[in-house]
């Protein structure tokens, strides 16, 4: 593939994904400058590897896989261990039956009351593997099977992480909802 054709493919396929890449990077990394750098390097790697992209596959999942691999490389290079949390020993009850009220019965309606920053802050509190899953499945709307490929785990793991992650997110937002008197 000649350079102009690769550049054209990059602008047609990858550049429209730039906002998603940046949004996910900012949810993964607390430092905005580091997140911007992570997103930029992801786009550079995507440009360099554009010849390996198979037409007909999901470009967003492909770019997210590049972002994930880059993030893993950086974490390993920094010799920082990714926090691991056993889902079996999680203190979070997937369904908190003590919470009642009409708003909590309609989670989508309740979520609309929270600001984007409230949701992002709650997401940032979650373990990274759970955060990745929710970012791909719920934020980026990537199919669970494709998310499993991006994260290199079985689909059942994605389903479990999404279920647990939503419960953990609900638990993180619960005090704020109570404080704002949206629920009792």
C-alpha positions in Angstrom: 0.0 0.0 0.0 1.5 3.3 -0.9 1.8 6.2 1.6 -1.1 8.3 0.2 -3.5 5.3 0.3 -2.4 4.5 3.9 -2.9 8.1 4.9 -6.4 8.2 3.3 -7.4 5.0 5.1 -6.1 6.5 8.4 -8.2 9.6 7.9 -11.3 7.7 6.9 -11.1 5.0 9.5 -9.0 6.0 12.4 -9.4 9.8 12.8 -13.2 9.4 13.5 -12.3 7.2 16.5 -10.0 9.9 18.0 -12.6 11.2 20.4 -13.4 7.7 21.7 -9.7 6.9 22.2 -9.2 10.2 24.1 -12.3 9.6 26.2 -11.2 6.1 27.2 -7.6 7.2 27.9 -8.9 10.0 30.2 -10.9 7.5 32.1 -8.0 5.1 32.5 -5.3 7.7 33.5 -5.8 10.3 36.1 -3.3 12.8 34.6 -4.8 14.6 31.6 -1.4 15.2 30.0 -0.6 11.5 30.3 -4.0 10.5 28.9 -3.5 12.9 25.9 -0.1 11.3 25.3 -1.6 7.8 25.6 -4.3 8.7 23.0 -1.8 10.3 20.7 0.6 7.3 20.8 -2.4 5.0 20.2 -3.3 7.0 17.0 0.4 6.9 15.9 0.5 3.1 16.4 -2.8 2.8 14.5 -1.3 4.8 11.6 1.8 2.7 11.5 -0.3 -0.5 11.6 -3.0 0.6 9.2 -1.9 -2.0 6.6 -2.8 -4.8 9.2 -6.4 -3.6 9.6 -8.7 -6.0 8.0 -11.5 -4.3 6.1 -14.9 -5.4 7.3 -13.9 -5.7 11.0 -14.8 -3.2 13.7 -12.3 -0.4 13.5 -13.2 1.0 16.9 -12.5 -2.4 18.6 -9.2 -2.6 16.6 -8.1 0.9 17.9 -9.2 0.1 21.4 -7.1 -3.1 21.3 -4.1 -0.9 20.4 -4.9 1.5 23.3 -5.2 -1.5 25.7 -1.9 -3.0 24.6 -0.2 0.4 24.8 -1.6 0.9 28.3 -0.4 -2.5 29.4 3.1 -1.8 27.9 3.3 1.5 29.8 2.1 -0.1 33.1 4.7 -2.8 32.8 7.4 -0.4 31.8 6.7 1.7 34.9 6.9 -1.5 36.9 3.5 -0.7 38.5 1.3 -3.6 39.1 -2.3 -3.4 37.9 -4.5 -3.6 41.0 -6.2 -7.0 41.0 -9.5 -7.5 42.8 -11.1 -10.8 43.3 -14.7 -10.6 42.2 -15.5 -13.5 44.5 -14.4 -11.5 47.6 -16.0 -8.2 46.5 -17.9 -6.4 49.2 -20.3 -5.1 46.6 -23.7 -6.8 46.5 -24.8 -6.7 42.9 -28.4 -5.7 43.9 -28.7 -3.5 47.0 -32.2 -4.3 48.2 -32.0 -1.7 50.9 -32.2 1.1 48.3 -35.8 1.9 47.4 -37.7 4.7 45.8 -39.0 5.3 42.3 -35.8 6.8 40.9 -33.7 3.8 41.7 -36.2 1.5 40.1 -35.4 3.4 36.8 -31.6 3.4 36.7 -31.3 5.1 33.3 -33.5 8.0 34.5 -31.4 8.3 37.7 -28.1 8.2 35.7 -29.3 11.2 33.7 -29.4 13.2 36.9 -25.7 12.8 37.4 -23.2 15.0 35.6 -20.6 13.5 33.3 -17.9 14.3 35.9 -19.9 12.4 38.6 -19.9 9.3 36.4 -16.3 9.7 35.4 -15.2 10.1 39.0 -17.1 7.0 40.0 -15.7 5.0 37.0 -12.2 6.0 38.0 -12.7 4.4 41.5 -13.3 1.0 39.9 -10.5 -1.6 39.3 -9.0 -1.2 35.9 -10.3 -4.4 34.4 -13.8 -3.6 35.4 -13.4 0.0 34.2 -12.1 -1.2 30.8 -15.1 -3.5 30.5 -17.6 -0.8 31.3 -15.9 1.7 29.0 -16.0 -0.6 26.1 -19.4 -2.2 26.6 -21.4 0.7 28.1 -19.7 3.8 27.0 -18.3 2.9 23.6 -21.1 0.4 22.9 -18.8 -2.3 21.6 -20.4 -5.7 21.3 -19.5 -8.0 24.2 -17.9 -10.5 21.9 -15.7 -7.8 20.4 -14.9 -6.4 23.9 -13.8 -9.9 24.9 -11.4 -9.9 21.9 -10.1 -6.5 22.8 -9.4 -7.5 26.4 -8.3 -11.0 25.5 -10.8 -12.7 27.9 -13.8 -15.0 27.4 -17.2 -13.5 26.7 -18.4 -14.8 30.0 -15.8 -12.8 31.8 -17.0 -9.7 30.0 -20.6 -10.4 31.1 -19.5 -11.0 34.7 -17.3 -7.9 34.8 -20.1 -5.8 33.3 -22.6 -7.1 35.8 -20.3 -6.6 38.7 -19.0 -3.3 37.4 -22.5 -1.8 37.0 -23.2 -2.9 40.6 -19.9 -1.3 41.8 -20.7 1.9 39.9 -24.2 2.0 41.4 -22.6 1.5 44.8 -20.1 4.4 44.2 -22.9 6.7 43.1 -25.3 5.7 45.8 -24.0 8.1 48.5 -24.1 11.0 46.0 -27.7 10.2 45.0 -28.7 10.0 48.7 -26.9 13.3 49.5 -28.8 15.0 46.7 -32.0 13.4 48.0 -32.8 11.7 44.7 -33.4 8.5 46.6 -34.1 7.6 50.2 
